[in-house]
Amino acid sequence: MAKDVKITVTNFLKKINLMQTRNAMKNLKPLTIATLLIVNASSFAASFSDNVYKEVTFEVKKAPVPITIAIIPMELIENDYPKGTKIADIKITTDNGSSQRLALRFSPTNSNQVTETSGSKTILKGKGKNFSHELPLQLVGDAVSYSSINGIDMIITETTTPSYTFSAMLAGEHKINAGTYTLSVEGAIYNP
């Protein structure tokens, strides 16, 4: 029976508390109620800790533009030739057709040619029956300049173009003997 009394007392206190709350609410104006609700809600609002500041500087580089190189040798026969005789045309083309400043040099890695540090002159070694032969060559082009970057010397177009043809020519009067000659070049896009 004590349990029943306890429940009754508890229920009685709840009813009194509820009635007091209702009476108090009737006396409050709507603006006051809204203010109390906002204040109560803000006490449970999320918050941030102190901000930590950090920045980074980075560089966005141009995407590389692949190139294609074609070497077109001239049809020569064993003979004496004057300085400036064209041995081959070397055509560089950007694969995407964009206009770029194009650069070229004789490859220093070809064991059949001895390339000067300028990259624009080489001694091409040929092989034939019972002989070896050397041809002094130079790279030539219209509206070109020479540049050295990080120890790499190249001949470079003065203006941008999607395609350019350089020429490999004899650097002096020379007899070209019948035989096999291996010419190699390296090309690049020049980014000033």
Accessible surface in RSA format (square Angstrom, percent):
REM  Atomic radii and reference values for relative SASA: ProtOr
REM  Chains: A
REM  Algorithm: Lee & Richards
REM  Probe-radius: 1.40
REM  Slices: 20
REM RES _ NUM      All-atoms   Total-Side   Main-Chain    Non-polar    All polar
REM                ABS   REL    ABS   REL    ABS   REL    ABS   REL    ABS   REL
RES MET A   1   188.07  97.4 143.42  94.9  44.65 106.3 111.87  95.1  76.21 101.0
RES ALA A   2    82.88  76.2  68.93 106.4  13.96  31.7  74.74 105.3   8.14  21.6
RES LYS A   3   156.21  76.2 149.63  91.8   6.58  15.7  97.35  87.6  58.86  62.7
RES ASP A   4    91.89  64.4  89.34  88.9   2.55   6.0  26.62  62.6  65.27  65.1
RES VAL A   5    86.06  56.6  83.96  76.0   2.09   5.0  86.06  74.8   0.00   0.0
RES LYS A   6   147.33  71.9 143.05  87.8   4.28  10.2  90.74  81.7  56.60  60.3
RES ILE A   7    91.23  51.9  89.55  66.7   1.68   4.0  91.23  65.7   0.00   0.0
RES THR A   8    86.50  61.5  83.52  84.7   2.98   7.1  64.30  86.4  22.20  33.6
RES VAL A   9    75.50  49.7  74.32  67.3   1.18   2.8  75.50  65.6   0.00   0.0
RES THR A  10    61.13  43.5  59.47  60.3   1.66   4.0  43.08  57.9  18.05  27.3
RES ASN A  11    68.96  47.6  67.86  65.6   1.10   2.7  15.36  37.0  53.59  51.8
RES PHE A  12   120.20  60.1 117.19  72.6   3.02   7.8 119.81  72.6   0.40   1.1
RES LEU A  13   107.08  59.6 103.38  74.0   3.70   9.3 103.69  72.8   3.40   9.1
RES LYS A  14   135.87  66.3 128.27  78.7   7.60  18.1  80.80  72.7  55.07  58.7
RES LYS A  15   134.79  65.8 133.19  81.7   1.60   3.8  77.62  69.9  57.18  60.9
RES ILE A  16    59.12  33.6  59.09  44.0   0.03   0.1  59.09  42.6   0.03   0.1
RES ASN A  17    94.03  64.8  92.94  89.8   1.09   2.6  15.32  36.9  78.71  76.1
RES LEU A  18    91.67  51.1  87.48  62.6   4.19  10.5  90.87  63.8   0.80   2.1
RES MET A  19   113.53  58.8 112.16  74.2   1.37   3.3  84.55  71.9  28.98  38.4
RES GLN A  20   112.85  63.1 106.61  77.9   6.24  14.9  38.67  82.3  74.18  56.3
RES THR A  21    69.96  49.8  64.83  65.7   5.13  12.2  52.44  70.4  17.52  26.5
RES ARG A  22   136.57  57.3 133.95  68.3   2.62   6.2  43.56  59.5  93.01  56.4
RES ASN A  23    83.38  57.5  81.78  79.0   1.61   3.9  23.17  55.8  60.22  58.2
RES ALA A  24    53.77  49.4  45.31  69.9   8.46  19.2  52.15  73.4   1.63   4.3
RES MET A  25    90.27  46.7  84.49  55.9   5.78  13.8  67.39  57.3  22.88  30.3
RES LYS A  26   164.03  80.0 130.12  79.8  33.91  80.7  87.73  79.0  76.30  81.3
RES ASN A  27   127.78  88.1  96.51  93.3  31.27  75.3  29.97  72.1  97.82  94.5
RES LEU A  28    62.28  34.7  50.58  36.2  11.71  29.4  51.95  36.5  10.33  27.8
RES LYS A  29   149.86  73.1 146.87  90.1   2.99   7.1  92.04  82.8  57.82  61.6
RES PRO A  30   111.40  81.2 105.39  96.1   6.01  21.8 107.84  89.0   3.56  22.1
RES LEU A  31   142.15  79.2 135.55  97.0   6.60  16.6 140.25  98.5   1.90   5.1
RES THR A  32    58.32  41.5  54.46  55.2   3.86   9.2  33.93  45.6  24.40  36.9
RES ILE A  33    44.92  25.6  44.71  33.3   0.20   0.5  44.92  32.3   0.00   0.0
RES ALA A  34    43.59  40.1  39.93  61.6   3.65   8.3  43.16  60.8   0.43   1.1
RES THR A  35    68.75  48.9  67.27  68.2   1.48   3.5  53.04  71.2  15.71  23.7
RES LEU A  36   100.43  55.9  96.23  68.8   4.20  10.6  96.48  67.8   3.95  10.6
RES LEU A  37   114.64  63.8 110.86  79.3   3.78   9.5 111.31  78.2   3.33   9.0
RES ILE A  38   120.68  68.7 117.65  87.6   3.03   7.3 120.10  86.5   0.58   1.6
RES VAL A  39    92.73  61.0  90.71  82.1   2.02   4.9  91.63  79.6   1.10   3.0
RES ASN A  40    86.57  59.7  82.03  79.3   4.54  10.9  18.38  44.2  68.19  65.9
RES ALA A  41    64.19  59.0  50.80  78.4  13.39  30.5  58.26  82.0   5.93  15.7
RES SER A  42    69.50  58.7  51.27  68.4  18.24  42.0  38.00  80.9  31.50  44.1
RES SER A  43    83.62  70.7  43.89  58.6  39.73  91.5  50.83 108.3  32.78  45.9
RES PHE A  44   167.24  83.7 134.81  83.5  32.43  84.4 141.47  85.8  25.77  73.7
RES ALA A  45    71.00  65.3  40.30  62.2  30.70  69.8  50.06  70.5  20.94  55.5
RES ALA A  46   107.29  98.6  67.03 103.4  40.26  91.6  79.08 111.4  28.21  74.7
RES SER A  47   105.68  89.3  70.10  93.6  35.58  82.0  42.68  90.9  63.00  88.3
RES PHE A  48   195.97  98.0 165.68 102.6  30.29  78.8 169.08 102.5  26.89  77.0
RES SER A  49   101.52  85.8  74.48  99.4  27.05  62.3  57.46 122.4  44.06  61.7
RES ASP A  50   135.07  94.6 117.87 117.3  17.20  40.7  38.61  90.9  96.46  96.2
RES ASN A  51   145.05 100.0 111.53 107.8  33.52  80.7  34.55  83.1 110.50 106.8
RES VAL A  52   142.45  93.7 109.34  99.0  33.12  79.8 112.59  97.8  29.86  81.0
RES TYR A  53   178.49  83.3 150.12  85.4  28.37  73.8 131.16  98.6  47.32  58.3
RES LYS A  54   180.30  88.0 152.12  93.3  28.18  67.1 100.14  90.1  80.16  85.4
RES GLU A  55   119.48  68.6  98.43  74.5  21.05  50.1  44.88  86.8  74.60  60.9
RES VAL A  56   120.09  79.0  95.55  86.5  24.55  59.1 100.28  87.1  19.81  53.7
RES THR A  57   129.51  92.1 100.85 102.2  28.67  68.3  76.22 102.4  53.29  80.6
RES PHE A  58   155.50  77.8 125.34  77.6  30.16  78.5 133.46  80.9  22.04  63.1
RES GLU A  59   133.49  76.6 103.16  78.0  30.33  72.2  43.06  83.3  90.43  73.8
RES VAL A  60   127.68  84.0  97.20  88.0  30.48  73.5 100.38  87.2  27.30  74.1
RES LYS A  61   158.40  77.3 132.83  81.5  25.56  60.9  80.62  72.6  77.78  82.9
RES LYS A  62   175.38  85.6 148.38  91.0  27.00  64.3 110.36  99.3  65.02  69.3
RES ALA A  63    80.66  74.2  61.41  94.8  19.26  43.8  66.69  93.9  13.97  37.0
RES PRO A  64   124.84  91.0 102.73  93.6  22.11  80.4 113.72  93.9  11.12  69.1
RES VAL A  65    31.92  21.0  19.61  17.8  12.31  29.7  20.05  17.4  11.87  32.2
RES PRO A  66    81.38  59.3  69.90  63.7  11.48  41.7  81.38  67.2   0.00   0.0
RES ILE A  67    44.38  25.3  21.08  15.7  23.30  56.2  21.08  15.2  23.30  63.2
RES THR A  68    75.18  53.5  70.29  71.3   4.89  11.7  58.74  78.9  16.44  24.9
RES ILE A  69    59.31  33.8  30.33  22.6  28.98  69.8  30.33  21.8  28.98  78.6
RES ALA A  70    43.80  40.3  38.47  59.4   5.32  12.1  43.60  61.4   0.20   0.5
RES ILE A  71    65.03  37.0  39.76  29.6  25.27  60.9  39.76  28.6  25.27  68.6
RES ILE A  72    82.95  47.2  82.09  61.2   0.86   2.1  82.95  59.7   0.00   0.0
RES PRO A  73    95.93  69.9  83.92  76.5  12.01  43.7  83.92  69.3  12.01  74.6
RES MET A  74    62.09  32.2  47.62  31.5  14.47  34.5  22.00  18.7  40.09  53.1
RES GLU A  75   180.36 103.5 145.36 110.0  35.00  83.3  63.55 122.9 116.82  95.4
RES LEU A  76    60.00  33.4  27.68  19.8  32.32  81.3  28.86  20.3  31.14  83.8
RES ILE A  77   130.58  74.3 123.67  92.1   6.91  16.7 130.27  93.8   0.31   0.9
RES GLU A  78    94.15  54.1  69.55  52.6  24.59  58.6  14.62  28.3  79.53  64.9
RES ASN A  79    72.30  49.9  67.47  65.2   4.83  11.6   6.32  15.2  65.98  63.8
RES ASP A  80   102.59  71.9  87.27  86.9  15.33  36.2  32.45  76.4  70.14  69.9
RES TYR A  81    34.89  16.3  30.89  17.6   4.00  10.4  28.28  21.3   6.61   8.1
RES PRO A  82    85.61  62.4  83.12  75.8   2.50   9.1  84.93  70.1   0.68   4.2
RES LYS A  83   133.32  65.0 113.85  69.9  19.47  46.4  57.01  51.3  76.31  81.3
RES GLY A  84    32.96  40.6   0.00   N/A  32.96  40.6  19.60  53.8  13.36  29.9
RES THR A  85    25.07  17.8  16.46  16.7   8.60  20.5  22.34  30.0   2.72   4.1
RES LYS A  86    73.07  35.6  65.69  40.3   7.38  17.6  26.13  23.5  46.94  50.0
RES ILE A  87    17.06   9.7  16.39  12.2   0.67   1.6  16.39  11.8   0.67   1.8
RES ALA A  88     1.26   1.2   1.26   1.9   0.00   0.0   1.26   1.8   0.00   0.0
RES ASP A  89    26.61  18.6  26.61  26.5   0.00   0.0   2.26   5.3  24.34  24.3
RES ILE A  90     0.00   0.0   0.00   0.0   0.00   0.0   0.00   0.0   0.00   0.0
RES LYS A  91    88.87  43.4  88.03  54.0   0.84   2.0  30.80  27.7  58.07  61.9
RES ILE A  92     0.00   0.0   0.00   0.0   0.00   0.0   0.00   0.0   0.00   0.0
RES THR A  93    47.16  33.5  47.16  47.8   0.00   0.0  40.29  54.1   6.87  10.4
RES THR A  94     2.71   1.9   0.00   0.0   2.71   6.5   0.00   0.0   2.71   4.1
RES ASP A  95    84.45  59.2  46.83  46.6  37.62  89.0  28.89  68.0  55.56  55.4
RES ASN A  96    99.09  68.3  61.55  59.5  37.54  90.4  42.06 101.2  57.03  55.1
RES GLY A  97    48.07  59.3   0.00   N/A  48.07  59.3  27.39  75.2  20.67  46.3
RES SER A  98    34.89  29.5  25.36  33.8   9.53  22.0  34.89  74.3   0.00   0.0
RES SER A  99    60.16  50.8  40.73  54.4  19.43  44.8  19.01  40.5  41.15  57.7
RES GLN A 100    29.30  16.4  28.25  20.6   1.05   2.5   1.05   2.2  28.25  21.4
RES ARG A 101    49.76  20.9  47.55  24.2   2.21   5.3  13.65  18.6  36.11  21.9
RES LEU A 102     0.00   0.0   0.00   0.0   0.00   0.0   0.00   0.0   0.00   0.0
RES ALA A 103     1.65   1.5   1.65   2.5   0.00   0.0   1.65   2.3   0.00   0.0
RES LEU A 104     0.07   0.0   0.00   0.0   0.07   0.2   0.00   0.0   0.07   0.2
RES ARG A 105    37.21  15.6  37.21  19.0   0.00   0.0   0.44   0.6  36.78  22.3
RES PHE A 106     0.00   0.0   0.00   0.0   0.00   0.0   0.00   0.0   0.00   0.0
RES SER A 107     4.98   4.2   4.98   6.6   0.00   0.0   1.78   3.8   3.20   4.5
RES PRO A 108    69.88  50.9  43.67  39.8  26.21  95.3  44.96  37.1  24.93 154.9
RES THR A 109   116.17  82.6  83.08  84.2  33.09  78.9  72.59  97.5  43.58  65.9
RES ASN A 110    20.41  14.1   9.60   9.3  10.82  26.0  13.18  31.7   7.24   7.0
RES SER A 111   100.82  85.2  72.60  96.9  28.22  65.0  56.79 120.9  44.03  61.7
RES ASN A 112    38.00  26.2  37.98  36.7   0.02   0.1   1.89   4.5  36.12  34.9
RES GLN A 113     6.99   3.9   0.00   0.0   6.99  16.6   0.00   0.0   6.99   5.3
RES VAL A 114    82.02  54.0  78.03  70.6   3.99   9.6  81.00  70.4   1.02   2.8
RES THR A 115    29.34  20.9   2.84   2.9  26.50  63.2   2.88   3.9  26.46  40.0
RES GLU A 116    95.22  54.7  84.33  63.8  10.89  25.9  40.31  78.0  54.90  44.8
RES THR A 117   127.95  91.0 109.96 111.5  17.99  42.9  87.96 118.1  40.00  60.5
RES SER A 118    41.70  35.2  36.91  49.3   4.79  11.0  38.92  82.9   2.78   3.9
RES GLY A 119     2.12   2.6   0.00   N/A   2.12   2.6   2.12   5.8   0.00   0.0
RES SER A 120     9.40   7.9   9.32  12.4   0.08   0.2   1.07   2.3   8.33  11.7
RES LYS A 121    88.18  43.0  88.18  54.1   0.00   0.0  32.06  28.9  56.12  59.8
RES THR A 122     2.70   1.9   0.00   0.0   2.70   6.4   1.03   1.4   1.67   2.5
RES ILE A 123    61.03  34.7  61.03  45.5   0.00   0.0  61.03  43.9   0.00   0.0
RES LEU A 124     2.29   1.3   2.29   1.6   0.00   0.0   2.29   1.6   0.00   0.0
RES LYS A 125    75.87  37.0  73.62  45.2   2.25   5.4  30.15  27.1  45.72  48.7
RES GLY A 126     0.53   0.7   0.00   N/A   0.53   0.7   0.00   0.0   0.53   1.2
RES LYS A 127   135.06  65.9 131.84  80.9   3.23   7.7  81.79  73.6  53.27  56.7
RES GLY A 128    26.19  32.3   0.00   N/A  26.19  32.3  12.14  33.3  14.05  31.5
RES LYS A 129   186.54  91.0 158.22  97.1  28.32  67.4 110.62  99.6  75.92  80.9
RES ASN A 130   147.94 102.0 100.82  97.4  47.12 113.5  41.77 100.5 106.17 102.6
RES PHE A 131    63.97  32.0  42.57  26.4  21.40  55.7  55.10  33.4   8.87  25.4
RES SER A 132    92.65  78.3  67.76  90.4  24.89  57.3  32.05  68.3  60.59  84.9
RES HIS A 133    28.18  15.4  24.53  17.1   3.65   9.3  17.88  18.4  10.30  12.0
RES GLU A 134    93.09  53.4  88.47  66.9   4.62  11.0  25.51  49.3  67.58  55.2
RES LEU A 135     3.34   1.9   3.34   2.4   0.00   0.0   3.34   2.3   0.00   0.0
RES PRO A 136    31.44  22.9  31.38  28.6   0.05   0.2  31.44  26.0   0.00   0.0
RES LEU A 137     0.81   0.5   0.00   0.0   0.81   2.0   0.00   0.0   0.81   2.2
RES GLN A 138    39.72  22.2  39.72  29.0   0.00   0.0   3.94   8.4  35.78  27.1
RES LEU A 139     2.74   1.5   0.00   0.0   2.74   6.9   0.00   0.0   2.74   7.4
RES VAL A 140    50.94  33.5  48.21  43.6   2.73   6.6  50.16  43.6   0.78   2.1
RES GLY A 141    19.47  24.0   0.00   N/A  19.47  24.0   5.97  16.4  13.50  30.2
RES ASP A 142   121.48  85.1 114.69 114.2   6.78  16.0  34.75  81.8  86.72  86.5
RES ALA A 143    72.21  66.4  45.95  70.9  26.26  59.7  59.43  83.7  12.79  33.9
RES VAL A 144    32.70  21.5   9.30   8.4  23.40  56.4   9.30   8.1  23.40  63.5
RES SER A 145    34.71  29.3  30.98  41.3   3.73   8.6  27.93  59.5   6.78   9.5
RES TYR A 146   130.90  61.1 102.88  58.5  28.02  72.9  79.47  59.7  51.43  63.4
RES SER A 147    31.10  26.3  20.12  26.9  10.98  25.3  16.91  36.0  14.19  19.9
RES SER A 148    73.51  62.1  44.05  58.8  29.46  67.9  29.86  63.6  43.65  61.1
RES ILE A 149    83.94  47.8  79.41  59.2   4.53  10.9  82.96  59.7   0.98   2.6
RES ASN A 150   145.27 100.2 101.64  98.2  43.63 105.1  37.31  89.8 107.96 104.4
RES GLY A 151    70.23  86.6   0.00   N/A  70.23  86.6  36.24  99.5  33.98  76.1
RES ILE A 152    80.21  45.6  77.82  58.0   2.40   5.8  77.82  56.0   2.40   6.5
RES ASP A 153    27.98  19.6  27.52  27.4   0.46   1.1   7.45  17.5  20.53  20.5
RES MET A 154    21.91  11.3  21.46  14.2   0.45   1.1   8.50   7.2  13.41  17.8
RES ILE A 155     0.20   0.1   0.04   0.0   0.16   0.4   0.04   0.0   0.16   0.4
RES ILE A 156     3.19   1.8   3.19   2.4   0.00   0.0   3.19   2.3   0.00   0.0
RES THR A 157     2.88   2.1   2.88   2.9   0.00   0.0   2.88   3.9   0.00   0.0
RES GLU A 158    81.04  46.5  65.03  49.2  16.01  38.1  24.69  47.7  56.35  46.0
RES THR A 159    93.22  66.3  89.03  90.3   4.19  10.0  69.42  93.2  23.81  36.0
RES THR A 160    81.86  58.2  63.50  64.4  18.35  43.7  38.28  51.4  43.58  65.9
RES THR A 161    28.29  20.1  27.28  27.7   1.00   2.4  13.72  18.4  14.56  22.0
RES PRO A 162    53.97  39.3  53.97  49.2   0.00   0.0  53.97  44.6   0.00   0.0
RES SER A 163    36.92  31.2  25.58  34.1  11.34  26.1  23.74  50.5  13.18  18.5
RES TYR A 164    41.70  19.5  37.01  21.1   4.69  12.2  39.86  30.0   1.84   2.3
RES THR A 165    62.81  44.7  44.66  45.3  18.16  43.3  30.02  40.3  32.79  49.6
RES PHE A 166     0.08   0.0   0.00   0.0   0.08   0.2   0.08   0.0   0.00   0.0
RES SER A 167    13.72  11.6  13.66  18.2   0.07   0.2   1.47   3.1  12.25  17.2
RES ALA A 168     0.00   0.0   0.00   0.0   0.00   0.0   0.00   0.0   0.00   0.0
RES MET A 169    40.79  21.1  40.79  27.0   0.00   0.0  31.76  27.0   9.03  12.0
RES LEU A 170     0.00   0.0   0.00   0.0   0.00   0.0   0.00   0.0   0.00   0.0
RES ALA A 171    31.48  28.9  15.24  23.5  16.24  36.9  15.52  21.9  15.96  42.3
RES GLY A 172    19.41  23.9   0.00   N/A  19.41  23.9  19.41  53.3   0.00   0.0
RES GLU A 173   144.31  82.9 120.68  91.3  23.63  56.3  34.23  66.2 110.08  89.9
RES HIS A 174    53.89  29.5  44.98  31.3   8.92  22.8  40.29  41.5  13.61  15.8
RES LYS A 175   102.04  49.8  95.36  58.5   6.68  15.9  43.38  39.0  58.66  62.5
RES ILE A 176     9.55   5.4   9.55   7.1   0.00   0.0   9.55   6.9   0.00   0.0
RES ASN A 177    32.24  22.2  30.90  29.9   1.34   3.2   3.87   9.3  28.38  27.4
RES ALA A 178    63.08  58.0  51.46  79.4  11.62  26.4  59.74  84.1   3.34   8.8
RES GLY A 179    43.60  53.8   0.00   N/A  43.60  53.8  12.58  34.5  31.02  69.5
RES THR A 180    97.61  69.4  90.16  91.4   7.45  17.8  59.82  80.3  37.80  57.1
RES TYR A 181    56.90  26.6  28.92  16.5  27.98  72.8  29.01  21.8  27.89  34.4
RES THR A 182    67.50  48.0  63.07  63.9   4.44  10.6  44.83  60.2  22.67  34.3
RES LEU A 183    30.74  17.1  13.63   9.8  17.10  43.0  13.63   9.6  17.10  46.0
RES SER A 184    31.74  26.8  30.12  40.2   1.62   3.7  31.45  67.0   0.29   0.4
RES VAL A 185    20.80  13.7   1.92   1.7  18.88  45.5   1.92   1.7  18.88  51.2
RES GLU A 186    53.81  30.9  50.04  37.9   3.78   9.0  29.56  57.2  24.25  19.8
RES GLY A 187    22.50  27.7   0.00   N/A  22.50  27.7   0.00   0.0  22.50  50.4
RES ALA A 188    37.72  34.7  33.32  51.4   4.40  10.0  37.72  53.1   0.00   0.0
RES ILE A 189    33.77  19.2  13.94  10.4  19.83  47.8  13.94  10.0  19.83  53.8
RES TYR A 190    41.14  19.2  34.45  19.6   6.70  17.4   9.47   7.1  31.67  39.0
RES ASN A 191   103.39  71.3  80.22  77.5  23.17  55.8  30.97  74.5  72.41  70.0
RES PRO A 192   126.69  92.3  62.52  57.0  64.17 233.3  92.41  76.3  34.28 213.1
END  Absolute sums over single chains surface
CHAIN  1 A    13983.1      11528.7       2454.4       8558.6       5424.5
END  Absolute sums over all chains
TOTAL         13983.1      11528.7       2454.4       8558.6       5424.5
